[in-house]
Amino acid sequence: MRKLRARELHSSDLPFFRELIEVSPEWQQEECTTDELESYLLTYKMYNGTWTIWKDGDTYIGVSFMIEWSPSNEKPWLGTILIHPSNHLQGYGKRIINQYKEDLALKGHKVLFAGCPIYRTSWIRFLGNCGFEQFKIEKDELNQKEYMISVLPL
């Protein structure tokens, strides 16, 4: 199995990102709609993370966001992973996470964190299938929404 190609997201990739958002009502409810994408991306600039576009050969697979150093615990966090529906259930999400895992381990990191709303059970199940372990439940700053925090040992 060949390694997926990854590069930083460019403005030319926004139509593909919009397509991913359009076919993911759950992501739209939690994050943003296609019309809000550019302003949404701007709000993430302060986190110094990287939006990444993933390809298998010439085929666009998905988009992810990862922060190598989070101010909350000084550890890497996976913020987003969206796979195009035509590539669902083919192992691409797991391959992307494994590439992050390899890259972070080479840099000396020991874990990768992820968090998602507690009621998004399919997201929690996906993370579990990729090796993440449930760590704790946290509430947001306004104490209104609960998140499952998961950790992946590297």
Buried (B, 14 or more C-beta within 10 A) or exposed (E): EEEBEBEEBEEEBBEBBBBBBEEBEEBBEBBBBBEEBEEBBEEBEEBEBBBBBBBBEEEBBBBBBBBBEBEEEEBBBBBBBBBBEEBEEEBBBBBBBBBBBEBBBEEEBEBBBBBBBBEBEEBBEBBEEBBBEEBEEEEEEEEEEEBBBBBBEB
